[in-house]
Amino acid sequence: MCLLSSVLGAESVVHWRNKILERKMVLMRILVLQLFLGPALTFLSFTSSAVRKFRALNVDYPKITFAEGFQGYCNGLMSYVRGWKKEWQCPWVHYVLHAPWTNVSRNCKYADSFCEDFNEYCSLSQDAFFLTTCKRPTLQPPSTCQYEETTSIQRVYLLCSRKYDGEPMGIIGLL
């Protein structure tokens, strides 16, 4: 310390010591935040990814139009769904709501039931939504991904992220 004091001066040594202590305190705060908030952030990212997935695959507002080469809305949409999920299998049925996200999400602000089959909260929508159902014909081989389109206006059963102030995560049925 004496050698540093004589070279840099006593005030400079104190200045650098304080800088080092400040950096150590910042690092300690970051480590504490990671330790305590890490598990909570992991849980939140899981929930929000389910909500993001639902919004990307089950809400299409305003309804888009696919190029003629897709041979209809459902065939175009289902190619997008399979690509997003990174699955080669063709789902048998898929529901798409054509309503603003705010209208859809408000139906999970209070989930009225706990759906044991899904181990999540669920709610019957108060609103009837414009809905497209994409369904594979039953006699079609599994490797053929051609879909029939049905449109309707219906209330839906939504899977919600939690009981109060939740967000939709899935459509589990129609009314």
Backbone as ProteinMPNN parsed JSONL, in Angstrom:
{"seq_chain_A": "MCLLSSVLGAESVVHWRNKILERKMVLMRILVLQLFLGPALTFLSFTSSAVRKFRALNVDYPKITFAEGFQGYCNGLMSYVRGWKKEWQCPWVHYVLHAPWTNVSRNCKYADSFCEDFNEYCSLSQDAFFLTTCKRPTLQPPSTCQYEETTSIQRVYLLCSRKYDGEPMGIIGLL", "coords_chain_A": {"N_chain_A": [[0.82, -1.18, 0.0], [1.968, 1.182, 0.737], [3.81, 1.611, -1.304], [2.093, 1.959, -3.523], [0.762, 4.246, -2.65], [2.79, 6.105, -2.623], [3.377, 6.233, -5.344], [0.908, 6.732, -6.734], [-0.433, 8.495, -5.08], [-2.211, 9.202, -2.091], [-4.962, 9.865, -2.188], [-5.757, 8.948, -4.71], [-5.435, 6.166, -4.47], [-7.406, 5.56, -2.555], [-9.62, 6.326, -4.039], [-9.589, 4.381, -6.166], [-9.878, 2.047, -4.655], [-12.452, 2.391, -3.63], [-13.906, 2.286, -6.043], [-13.513, -0.387, -6.796], [-14.818, -1.69, -4.673], [-17.456, -0.786, -5.131], [-18.031, -2.063, -7.578], [-17.895, -4.735, -6.755], [-20.121, -4.81, -5.055], [-22.219, -4.361, -6.856], [-22.014, -6.683, -8.423], [-22.616, -8.592, -6.433], [-25.292, -7.929, -5.88], [-26.484, -8.564, -8.341], [-26.022, -11.346, -8.405], [-27.571, -12.153, -6.179], [-30.137, -11.41, -7.052], [-30.394, -13.136, -9.274], [-30.348, -15.582, -7.95], [-32.682, -15.546, -6.328], [-34.756, -14.648, -8.032], [-34.533, -16.166, -10.313], [-35.873, -18.845, -10.385], [-38.544, -17.927, -10.294], [-38.727, -16.354, -12.623], [-38.308, -18.325, -14.541], [-40.645, -19.844, -14.251], [-42.557, -17.903, -14.977], [-41.817, -17.465, -17.645], [-42.463, -19.918, -18.736], [-45.255, -19.952, -18.502], [-45.928, -17.674, -20.025], [-44.981, -18.489, -22.504], [-46.782, -20.483, -23.227], [-49.067, -18.966, -23.495], [-48.232, -17.232, -25.544], [-47.938, -19.126, -27.591], [-50.608, -20.004, -27.895], [-51.778, -17.612, -28.743], [-50.426, -17.209, -31.162], [-51.173, -19.437, -32.681], [-53.93, -19.836, -32.465], [-55.423, -17.513, -32.633], [-56.473, -15.362, -35.013], [-56.663, -12.427, -36.202], [-57.052, -9.427, -37.907], [-58.69, -11.83, -40.039], [-56.509, -13.625, -42.064], [-55.586, -14.01, -45.569], [-54.655, -16.707, -47.532], [-52.334, -17.631, -50.137], [-53.405, -18.834, -53.391], [-52.227, -21.301, -53.962], [-52.232, -22.788, -51.621], [-54.709, -23.901, -51.457], [-57.03, -23.037, -50.004], [-58.056, -21.6, -46.805], [-57.704, -23.184, -44.403], [-55.829, -25.184, -45.139], [-53.558, -23.64, -45.68], [-53.215, -22.387, -43.168], [-52.809, -24.636, -41.484], [-50.413, -25.653, -42.421], [-48.728, -23.664, -41.536], [-49.163, -23.98, -38.752], [-48.125, -26.585, -38.271], [-45.459, -26.088, -38.948], [-44.768, -24.155, -37.022], [-45.051, -25.608, -34.666], [-43.158, -27.473, -35.168], [-43.67, -30.106, -35.988], [-44.314, -33.111, -37.782], [-46.658, -34.42, -37.976], [-50.137, -34.338, -38.837], [-52.554, -32.503, -37.304], [-55.824, -33.561, -36.18], [-57.976, -31.837, -35.726], [-58.397, -28.285, -35.528], [-58.859, -25.192, -33.949], [-59.606, -21.786, -34.636], [-59.8, -18.503, -33.547], [-61.357, -15.529, -34.597], [-60.99, -12.714, -33.582], [-60.306, -9.662, -31.775], [-57.391, -9.666, -29.646], [-57.754, -8.57, -27.074], [-60.484, -8.949, -26.634], [-60.642, -11.722, -26.561], [-58.864, -12.44, -24.475], [-60.0, -11.28, -22.177], [-61.827, -13.078, -21.233], [-60.566, -14.803, -19.538], [-60.085, -13.477, -17.217], [-61.399, -14.028, -14.894], [-61.461, -17.195, -14.106], [-63.877, -19.584, -14.035], [-63.893, -22.299, -13.349], [-62.121, -25.309, -12.398], [-60.396, -27.391, -14.437], [-59.973, -30.618, -14.263], [-59.046, -32.602, -16.036], [-57.165, -31.289, -17.541], [-55.608, -30.141, -15.673], [-55.629, -27.429, -15.112], [-57.002, -24.062, -14.875], [-60.182, -23.17, -16.265], [-62.548, -21.637, -18.526], [-65.773, -20.741, -19.674], [-66.392, -18.843, -22.455], [-67.782, -15.56, -22.311], [-68.475, -14.185, -24.513], [-69.555, -14.769, -27.874], [-67.614, -15.969, -30.48], [-66.344, -15.309, -33.786], [-65.411, -18.09, -35.541], [-63.157, -20.418, -36.946], [-63.092, -23.753, -37.876], [-60.801, -26.166, -38.553], [-60.618, -29.216, -40.043], [-59.577, -32.546, -40.562], [-60.661, -34.789, -43.102], [-62.268, -37.888, -42.24], [-61.708, -40.284, -43.651], [-59.293, -39.94, -44.796], [-55.852, -40.662, -45.503], [-53.248, -40.766, -42.956], [-50.902, -39.419, -43.753], [-51.641, -37.465, -45.52], [-52.297, -34.126, -45.554], [-54.775, -32.521, -45.803], [-57.387, -30.217, -45.358], [-60.736, -29.546, -44.244], [-62.848, -26.734, -44.094], [-64.805, -25.066, -41.692], [-66.942, -22.5, -40.754], [-68.195, -20.551, -38.037], [-70.173, -18.958, -35.454], [-69.539, -18.953, -32.177], [-69.58, -19.716, -28.635], [-66.745, -20.487, -26.609], [-64.835, -22.935, -24.762], [-62.233, -22.045, -22.782], [-58.857, -22.681, -21.909], [-57.161, -21.48, -19.147], [-54.453, -19.46, -17.834], [-54.356, -18.969, -15.094], [-56.443, -18.647, -12.107], [-57.363, -15.992, -11.437], [-57.081, -12.993, -13.29], [-55.913, -14.258, -15.529], [-54.531, -15.569, -18.628], [-55.522, -16.692, -21.884], [-54.767, -20.073, -22.886], [-55.473, -22.157, -24.456], [-57.974, -23.798, -26.513], [-60.514, -25.79, -25.451], [-62.943, -26.797, -26.027], [-66.223, -26.413, -27.541], [-69.298, -24.533, -27.423]], "CA_chain_A": [[0.0, 0.0, 0.0], [2.861, 2.346, 0.805], [4.39, 1.822, -2.624], [1.031, 2.539, -4.354], [0.492, 5.603, -2.17], [3.858, 7.004, -3.047], [3.329, 6.389, -6.796], [-0.352, 7.328, -7.186], [-0.962, 9.466, -4.134], [-3.164, 8.577, -1.163], [-6.329, 10.089, -2.651], [-5.992, 8.09, -5.86], [-5.579, 4.792, -3.974], [-8.736, 5.491, -1.941], [-10.581, 6.381, -5.163], [-9.626, 3.082, -6.844], [-10.418, 1.063, -3.719], [-13.909, 2.603, -3.62], [-14.416, 1.792, -7.327], [-13.514, -1.85, -6.731], [-15.89, -2.067, -3.751], [-18.721, -0.533, -5.828], [-18.228, -3.135, -8.566], [-18.199, -5.965, -6.02], [-21.496, -4.694, -4.564], [-23.094, -4.546, -8.009], [-21.982, -8.112, -8.735], [-23.339, -9.303, -5.378], [-26.727, -7.692, -6.098], [-26.885, -9.353, -9.514], [-26.059, -12.754, -7.993], [-28.726, -12.347, -5.298], [-31.331, -11.36, -7.9], [-30.461, -14.382, -10.047], [-30.638, -16.673, -7.04], [-34.057, -15.505, -5.865], [-35.721, -14.427, -9.106], [-34.355, -17.154, -11.381], [-36.982, -19.792, -10.461], [-39.79, -17.223, -10.606], [-38.698, -15.967, -14.031], [-38.486, -19.549, -15.327], [-42.067, -20.165, -14.22], [-43.27, -16.915, -15.773], [-41.539, -17.655, -19.064], [-43.23, -21.091, -19.164], [-46.638, -19.54, -18.667], [-46.065, -16.751, -21.135], [-44.769, -19.188, -23.772], [-48.047, -21.152, -23.559], [-49.968, -17.911, -23.954], [-47.741, -16.813, -26.868], [-48.254, -20.201, -28.532], [-52.047, -19.928, -28.158], [-52.055, -16.405, -29.539], [-49.871, -17.382, -32.51], [-51.79, -20.538, -33.424], [-55.38, -19.936, -32.317], [-56.081, -16.218, -32.802], [-56.122, -14.781, -36.313], [-57.503, -11.25, -36.377], [-58.113, -9.838, -38.822], [-58.44, -13.104, -40.721], [-55.616, -13.469, -43.216], [-55.896, -14.764, -46.777], [-53.478, -17.423, -48.03], [-52.204, -17.707, -51.599], [-54.213, -19.898, -54.002], [-51.501, -22.568, -53.938], [-52.545, -23.534, -50.405], [-56.041, -24.493, -51.648], [-57.953, -22.691, -48.919], [-57.56, -21.032, -45.55], [-57.261, -24.202, -43.443], [-54.594, -25.84, -45.589], [-52.476, -22.689, -45.447], [-53.032, -22.226, -41.734], [-52.282, -25.843, -40.86], [-48.989, -25.764, -42.752], [-48.1, -22.742, -40.582], [-49.243, -24.597, -37.419], [-47.152, -27.685, -38.212], [-44.127, -25.48, -38.951], [-44.549, -23.485, -35.743], [-44.889, -26.655, -33.652], [-42.063, -28.343, -35.613], [-44.18, -31.477, -36.01], [-44.664, -33.583, -39.116], [-48.016, -34.973, -37.926], [-51.238, -33.442, -39.166], [-53.599, -32.574, -36.278], [-57.151, -33.888, -36.71], [-58.843, -30.658, -35.682], [-57.741, -27.083, -35.005], [-59.796, -24.071, -33.866], [-59.009, -20.461, -34.746], [-60.715, -17.409, -33.236], [-61.143, -14.309, -35.382], [-61.428, -11.618, -32.716], [-59.153, -8.978, -31.173], [-56.824, -10.343, -28.475], [-58.362, -8.043, -25.841], [-61.798, -9.595, -26.475], [-60.428, -13.128, -26.209], [-58.178, -12.578, -23.186], [-60.812, -10.868, -21.028], [-62.606, -14.233, -20.764], [-59.775, -15.522, -18.524], [-59.825, -12.604, -16.068], [-61.879, -14.833, -13.776], [-61.761, -18.549, -14.583], [-64.909, -20.068, -13.123], [-63.792, -23.732, -13.058], [-60.83, -25.987, -12.503], [-60.586, -28.54, -15.32], [-59.059, -31.648, -13.776], [-58.437, -33.323, -17.157], [-56.041, -30.491, -18.044], [-54.893, -29.648, -14.494], [-55.553, -25.969, -15.277], [-58.286, -23.379, -14.791], [-60.824, -22.996, -17.566], [-63.677, -20.718, -18.494], [-66.625, -20.635, -20.85], [-66.37, -17.435, -22.866], [-69.03, -14.813, -22.248], [-68.738, -13.73, -25.875], [-69.498, -15.713, -28.989], [-66.567, -15.523, -31.396], [-66.26, -15.839, -35.141], [-64.515, -19.222, -35.347], [-62.922, -21.347, -38.055], [-62.679, -25.088, -37.483], [-60.09, -26.885, -39.609], [-60.74, -30.624, -39.68], [-59.213, -33.511, -41.6], [-61.696, -35.8, -43.366], [-61.967, -39.126, -41.511], [-61.213, -41.359, -44.519], [-58.029, -39.498, -45.377], [-54.67, -41.292, -44.89], [-52.571, -39.857, -42.022], [-49.828, -38.648, -44.379], [-52.234, -36.402, -46.328], [-52.696, -33.019, -44.671], [-55.78, -31.68, -46.439], [-58.361, -29.858, -44.332], [-62.019, -28.938, -44.576], [-63.057, -25.519, -43.296], [-66.163, -24.746, -41.253], [-66.966, -21.247, -39.985], [-69.373, -20.417, -37.179], [-70.075, -17.997, -34.357], [-69.81, -19.795, -31.013], [-68.834, -19.548, -27.391], [-65.712, -21.524, -26.51], [-64.222, -23.226, -23.467], [-60.827, -21.656, -22.839], [-57.928, -23.058, -20.859], [-56.6, -20.215, -18.67], [-53.174, -19.602, -17.146], [-54.597, -18.979, -13.644], [-57.84, -18.37, -11.74], [-57.649, -14.56, -11.55], [-56.214, -12.242, -14.206], [-55.177, -15.199, -16.369], [-54.506, -15.38, -20.079], [-55.889, -17.945, -22.555], [-53.678, -20.961, -23.311], [-55.963, -23.197, -25.353], [-59.413, -24.001, -26.692], [-60.739, -27.193, -25.099], [-64.275, -27.223, -26.454], [-67.152, -25.432, -28.106], [-70.664, -24.602, -26.925]], "C_chain_A": [[0.866, 1.246, 0.0], [3.454, 2.657, -0.556], [3.36, 2.459, -3.556], [0.756, 3.98, -3.948], [1.555, 6.566, -2.657], [3.822, 7.242, -4.55], [2.085, 7.161, -7.227], [-0.846, 8.468, -6.302], [-2.059, 8.807, -3.314], [-4.601, 8.724, -1.646], [-6.677, 9.174, -3.813], [-6.202, 6.633, -5.442], [-6.96, 4.608, -3.361], [-9.809, 5.5, -3.028], [-10.713, 5.019, -5.841], [-10.175, 1.99, -5.94], [-11.946, 1.172, -3.665], [-14.545, 2.091, -4.91], [-14.542, 0.269, -7.309], [-14.632, -2.335, -5.818], [-17.265, -1.865, -4.387], [-19.018, -1.657, -6.821], [-18.559, -4.454, -7.892], [-19.638, -5.953, -5.521], [-22.495, -4.904, -5.699], [-23.153, -6.019, -8.388], [-22.743, -8.924, -7.707], [-24.844, -9.128, -5.547], [-27.241, -8.508, -7.273], [-26.993, -10.827, -9.146], [-27.259, -13.05, -7.103], [-30.015, -12.336, -6.116], [-31.48, -12.638, -8.717], [-30.869, -15.545, -9.163], [-32.11, -16.704, -6.662], [-35.085, -15.363, -6.978], [-35.617, -15.449, -10.229], [-35.497, -18.144, -11.484], [-38.302, -19.118, -10.822], [-39.831, -16.834, -12.076], [-38.856, -17.178, -14.938], [-39.956, -19.927, -15.384], [-42.858, -19.197, -15.095], [-43.027, -17.1, -17.261], [-42.273, -18.882, -19.59], [-44.67, -20.704, -19.434], [-46.787, -18.642, -19.883], [-45.813, -17.437, -22.479], [-46.027, -19.94, -24.188], [-49.056, -20.14, -24.089], [-49.55, -17.434, -25.347], [-48.091, -17.859, -27.931], [-49.737, -20.159, -28.901], [-52.363, -18.753, -29.063], [-51.578, -16.563, -30.982], [-50.659, -18.399, -33.33], [-53.31, -20.549, -33.406], [-56.123, -18.614, -32.416], [-55.565, -15.607, -34.105], [-57.078, -13.625, -36.581], [-56.651, -10.081, -36.853], [-57.705, -11.096, -39.59], [-57.61, -12.878, -41.98], [-56.106, -14.309, -44.394], [-54.606, -15.402, -47.274], [-53.496, -17.44, -49.559], [-52.998, -18.901, -52.128], [-53.543, -21.269, -53.931], [-51.776, -23.414, -52.701], [-53.895, -24.229, -50.482], [-56.939, -24.276, -50.433], [-57.263, -22.24, -47.645], [-56.975, -22.111, -44.64], [-55.973, -24.898, -43.879], [-53.38, -24.921, -45.399], [-52.173, -22.532, -43.966], [-52.374, -23.452, -41.107], [-50.825, -26.101, -41.254], [-48.181, -24.832, -41.84], [-48.056, -23.368, -39.182], [-48.209, -25.71, -37.285], [-45.723, -27.142, -38.192], [-43.801, -24.835, -37.619], [-44.291, -24.505, -34.637], [-43.7, -27.567, -33.947], [-42.46, -29.815, -35.527], [-44.535, -31.864, -37.443], [-46.098, -34.101, -39.15], [-49.053, -33.901, -38.239], [-52.308, -33.562, -38.081], [-54.962, -32.853, -36.901], [-58.055, -32.666, -36.769], [-58.069, -29.499, -35.056], [-58.758, -25.942, -35.064], [-59.042, -22.748, -33.919], [-60.086, -19.412, -34.491], [-60.352, -16.191, -34.068], [-61.747, -13.134, -34.613], [-60.184, -10.935, -32.159], [-58.704, -9.693, -29.895], [-57.463, -9.852, -27.182], [-59.72, -8.689, -25.581], [-61.652, -11.048, -26.033], [-59.883, -13.23, -24.785], [-59.035, -12.172, -21.993], [-61.664, -12.013, -20.47], [-61.842, -15.087, -19.755], [-59.462, -14.634, -17.327], [-60.355, -13.229, -14.78], [-62.29, -16.189, -14.332], [-62.7, -19.213, -13.584], [-64.773, -21.536, -12.722], [-62.339, -24.191, -13.074], [-61.077, -27.253, -13.309], [-59.545, -29.609, -14.974], [-58.365, -32.396, -14.911], [-57.196, -32.614, -17.686], [-55.155, -29.973, -16.917], [-54.644, -28.138, -14.584], [-56.944, -25.382, -15.043], [-58.859, -23.204, -16.193], [-62.068, -22.133, -17.399], [-64.467, -20.814, -19.792], [-66.699, -19.161, -21.214], [-67.754, -16.805, -22.737], [-69.463, -14.386, -23.651], [-68.772, -14.91, -26.83], [-68.509, -15.132, -29.998], [-66.78, -16.085, -32.786], [-65.135, -16.869, -35.097], [-64.371, -20.005, -36.643], [-62.456, -22.666, -37.458], [-62.042, -25.747, -38.695], [-60.05, -28.351, -39.2], [-60.342, -31.499, -40.856], [-60.376, -34.461, -41.844], [-61.29, -37.141, -42.755], [-61.387, -40.227, -42.389], [-59.864, -41.031, -45.152], [-56.848, -40.223, -44.715], [-53.914, -40.284, -44.02], [-51.49, -38.984, -42.658], [-50.346, -37.496, -45.236], [-52.781, -35.323, -45.41], [-53.615, -32.054, -45.414], [-56.904, -31.455, -45.431], [-59.63, -29.289, -44.942], [-62.255, -27.792, -43.603], [-64.527, -25.345, -42.966], [-66.084, -23.451, -40.452], [-68.269, -21.174, -39.198], [-69.145, -19.268, -36.21], [-70.502, -18.75, -33.113], [-69.069, -19.302, -29.788], [-67.865, -20.719, -27.285], [-65.295, -21.721, -25.057], [-62.729, -22.956, -23.603], [-60.065, -22.218, -21.647], [-57.197, -21.785, -20.45], [-55.344, -20.449, -17.84], [-53.304, -19.578, -15.625], [-56.037, -18.548, -13.383], [-58.215, -16.899, -11.928], [-56.621, -13.901, -12.456], [-55.335, -13.164, -15.053], [-55.228, -14.793, -17.83], [-54.879, -16.726, -20.717], [-54.663, -18.727, -23.017], [-54.162, -22.032, -24.277], [-57.476, -23.172, -25.455], [-59.665, -25.479, -26.431], [-62.128, -27.674, -25.472], [-65.101, -26.07, -26.967], [-68.53, -25.601, -27.469], [-71.609, -24.329, -28.06]], "O_chain_A": [[0.546, 2.241, -0.65], [3.591, 3.823, -0.928], [3.686, 3.385, -4.298], [0.541, 4.839, -4.804], [1.262, 7.695, -3.052], [4.19, 8.324, -5.007], [2.179, 8.125, -7.987], [-1.609, 9.318, -6.76], [-2.765, 7.933, -3.818], [-5.384, 7.783, -1.52], [-7.799, 8.673, -3.882], [-7.056, 5.945, -6.002], [-7.619, 3.601, -3.621], [-10.793, 4.764, -2.942], [-11.828, 4.549, -6.069], [-10.871, 1.092, -6.415], [-12.644, 0.159, -3.656], [-15.63, 1.512, -4.864], [-15.547, -0.288, -7.75], [-15.326, -3.294, -6.153], [-18.153, -2.696, -4.197], [-20.147, -2.142, -6.887], [-19.397, -5.212, -8.38], [-20.31, -6.983, -5.561], [-23.516, -5.563, -5.506], [-24.234, -6.548, -8.648], [-23.453, -9.861, -8.072], [-25.597, -10.087, -5.373], [-28.327, -9.082, -7.2], [-27.956, -11.49, -9.533], [-27.898, -14.09, -7.256], [-30.893, -13.169, -5.893], [-32.585, -13.167, -8.837], [-31.651, -16.401, -9.579], [-32.728, -17.768, -6.673], [-36.183, -15.909, -6.871], [-36.547, -15.576, -11.026], [-36.062, -18.293, -12.567], [-39.096, -19.68, -11.577], [-40.874, -16.973, -12.716], [-39.473, -17.075, -15.998], [-40.463, -20.291, -16.445], [-43.726, -19.614, -15.862], [-43.942, -16.909, -18.062], [-42.67, -18.908, -20.755], [-45.243, -21.073, -20.459], [-47.695, -18.843, -20.689], [-46.369, -17.017, -23.494], [-46.319, -20.031, -25.38], [-49.807, -20.429, -25.021], [-50.393, -17.251, -26.225], [-48.494, -17.51, -29.04], [-50.089, -20.264, -30.075], [-53.118, -18.879, -30.028], [-52.24, -16.106, -31.914], [-50.799, -18.241, -34.543], [-53.927, -21.205, -34.245], [-57.348, -18.595, -32.294], [-54.368, -15.371, -34.265], [-58.167, -13.82, -37.122], [-55.623, -9.783, -36.246], [-56.519, -11.379, -39.761], [-57.951, -12.063, -42.838], [-56.935, -15.204, -44.232], [-53.587, -14.727, -47.422], [-54.545, -17.284, -50.184], [-53.236, -19.865, -51.4], [-54.229, -22.288, -53.849], [-51.577, -24.629, -52.726], [-54.193, -25.075, -49.639], [-57.531, -25.218, -49.906], [-56.07, -22.464, -47.437], [-55.854, -21.959, -44.154], [-55.111, -25.17, -43.042], [-52.307, -25.377, -45.004], [-51.012, -22.542, -43.557], [-51.471, -23.313, -40.281], [-50.081, -26.711, -40.486], [-47.076, -25.177, -41.422], [-47.032, -23.296, -38.502], [-47.493, -25.769, -36.286], [-44.868, -27.682, -37.491], [-42.676, -24.952, -37.133], [-43.431, -24.303, -33.78], [-43.279, -28.341, -33.087], [-41.693, -30.656, -35.058], [-45.002, -31.031, -38.22], [-46.693, -34.212, -40.222], [-48.866, -32.721, -37.943], [-52.918, -34.623, -37.946], [-55.228, -32.429, -38.026], [-58.803, -32.477, -37.728], [-57.216, -29.688, -34.188], [-59.429, -25.742, -36.076], [-57.974, -22.606, -33.323], [-61.142, -19.421, -35.123], [-59.176, -15.863, -34.223], [-62.828, -12.636, -34.926], [-59.123, -11.553, -32.076], [-59.519, -10.249, -29.16], [-57.693, -10.652, -26.274], [-60.07, -8.949, -24.43], [-62.442, -11.543, -25.229], [-60.384, -14.017, -23.982], [-58.816, -12.675, -20.891], [-62.166, -11.919, -19.35], [-62.416, -16.008, -19.174], [-58.64, -15.012, -16.493], [-59.818, -12.984, -13.7], [-63.343, -16.316, -14.957], [-62.349, -19.383, -12.416], [-65.487, -21.979, -11.822], [-61.464, -23.561, -13.668], [-61.879, -28.097, -12.91], [-58.38, -29.501, -15.356], [-57.207, -32.787, -14.766], [-56.286, -33.253, -18.215], [-54.079, -29.431, -17.168], [-53.59, -27.643, -14.186], [-57.938, -26.108, -15.016], [-58.123, -23.105, -17.174], [-62.568, -21.929, -16.293], [-63.894, -20.95, -20.873], [-67.032, -18.325, -20.374], [-68.768, -17.443, -23.02], [-70.652, -14.245, -23.936], [-68.101, -15.92, -26.617], [-68.566, -13.946, -30.325], [-67.317, -17.179, -32.958], [-64.026, -16.557, -34.663], [-65.351, -20.229, -37.353], [-61.54, -22.697, -36.636], [-62.674, -25.873, -39.744], [-59.518, -28.695, -38.144], [-60.718, -31.236, -41.999], [-61.018, -34.9, -40.89], [-60.11, -37.492, -42.75], [-60.62, -41.047, -41.885], [-59.364, -41.801, -45.972], [-56.838, -40.385, -43.495], [-53.931, -39.086, -44.304], [-51.194, -37.907, -42.141], [-49.565, -36.634, -45.639], [-53.645, -35.595, -44.576], [-53.259, -30.895, -45.626], [-57.322, -32.382, -44.737], [-59.614, -28.647, -45.993], [-61.899, -27.88, -42.428], [-65.39, -25.459, -43.837], [-65.243, -23.326, -39.562], [-69.307, -21.671, -39.636], [-68.062, -18.684, -36.157], [-71.661, -19.144, -32.981], [-68.078, -18.578, -29.88], [-68.127, -21.805, -27.802], [-65.387, -20.809, -24.236], [-62.049, -23.561, -24.432], [-60.564, -22.228, -20.522], [-56.667, -21.078, -21.307], [-55.186, -21.501, -17.22], [-52.442, -20.117, -14.932], [-56.757, -18.141, -14.295], [-59.256, -16.59, -12.507], [-55.433, -14.217, -12.393], [-54.156, -12.882, -15.268], [-55.874, -13.817, -18.21], [-54.586, -17.78, -20.152], [-53.67, -18.159, -23.471], [-53.347, -22.747, -24.861], [-58.168, -22.607, -24.607], [-59.096, -26.333, -27.11], [-62.458, -28.84, -25.257], [-64.725, -24.905, -26.843], [-68.883, -26.695, -27.028], [-72.824, -24.336, -27.866]]}, "name": "protein", "num_of_chains": 1, "seq": "MCLLSSVLGAESVVHWRNKILERKMVLMRILVLQLFLGPALTFLSFTSSAVRKFRALNVDYPKITFAEGFQGYCNGLMSYVRGWKKEWQCPWVHYVLHAPWTNVSRNCKYADSFCEDFNEYCSLSQDAFFLTTCKRPTLQPPSTCQYEETTSIQRVYLLCSRKYDGEPMGIIGLL"}
